[in-house]
Amino acid sequence: MAQQIKDHNGKNVIHGRETVNGVRLHYYTAGKGEAIVLLHGVPKTSYYWRNVLPKLSSEYTVVVPDLRGFGDSGRTLDGYDMPNMAEDIAQLMTVLGHETFYLVGEDWGAAVAYALTAQYPERVKKLVYQEMLLPGFGLEEWSHLTTENVKTNHWIWHINFYNVRDFPELLISGREKAYFSHFIKHECYDPTAISDEAIDEYVRCYSAPGGLRSMFEVYRATFKDAEFFREAAKTKLKMPVLALGSKYFINDENTREMKLVAENVEEVILPWGHQLAEECPEELSQVLLEFIKKESNIVIAKA
C-alpha cells in the first residue's frame, strides 16, 4: 500500500477532486502562500512528487494533480493532446483560487507545463522544464533506430511502439509490474532509488480500467502536439525558465529546446538519471526553491 503523503509538519496532505474541462481531476495539496504546481510525467502519477512536496510546503501552497487519464483522475476517451491537458490544469488552478503560480513539470508533465505557459503566459510566474523532449523539437529524433541512439542510455524506442494502435495494450496488459519496473528503473542512474512501494502505486493506476489506453493516447497525439509547439515557439516566453536536466539521461537537451521557445533561460544539470524526484528529492527541492526565490535570475538565451 502506498504511504500517506505528508507535508513539512508531518501532517497528511489534503486530497480533492474537481471536474474541469470535461474531466474529473484528482489532486493533493499542502502549505500556504504563493502556489507551486508540480506536474508528473509518464509512466508515473502525482505520487512521484511525494518526497518533494514537504520541502516546499513550509513556504508555498503546493498543488500536485494527477494529469487527465493518470493516477486517480478520470480516464476520458480523448483530450490527451498537450494544449488540452494544459487547459485542464489552468482551469483546476482557477477553481482552487490561484490565478498565478509557479509551474514545475517533468517528462510529459513538462510538455503540459510549457503548453500551459504558452497559452497563459500571464498566469505563470516562472517555469521549470525538467527532463523532457518536446514533440517537434527533438522527441521524434531520439526515437529513431540509429546506431548512435541505440548505444545511448536514452534511446526512447517506446515513442514508436506506443503509437501503434491497440498492440501495446495487448502486450503489456497483465504484465504491468514487470514492464514498468524495468522501464522506470532503466531510466535511472540509481535504480535502487525506486522503491517497490512506488512501483506498486504506479502499477495500481496503470492496471486500472483505461489506465494503459490513457497513457498511450498521450503518445498518439504527438503529431498534433508538434504542430502546436512549433506554432507556440514563434512567440518566445518572457518569464524566467529553468531548464533542469539529468547528467545521465536528457542532460543539456532541455536547455537547447528551451532556448528555442523562451528568452530567459537558466540551466541546471543534476548528476542523476531521469527520475530526479525519486533519485535525489533533497537536491531537486533545493534547486527548485533557489530558482523560485531568486530575485534576479534572468539569463538572456543566445541564438
Secondary structure, 3 states (H helix, E strand, C coil): CCCCCECCCCCECEEEEEEECCEEEEEEEECCCCEEEEECCCCCCHHHHCCCHHHHCCCCEEEEECCCCCCCCCCCCCCCCHHHHHHHHHHHHHHCCCCCEEEEEECHHHHHHHHHHHHCCCCEEEEEEECCCCCCCCHHHHCCCCHHHHHCCCCCCHHHHHCCCCHHHHHHCCCHHHHHHHHHHHCCCCHHHCCHHHHHHHHHHHCCCCHHHHHHHHHCCHHHHHHHHHHHCCCCECCCEEEEEECCCCCCHHHHHHHHHECEEEEEEECCCCCHHHHCHHHHHHHHHHHHHCCCCCCECCC
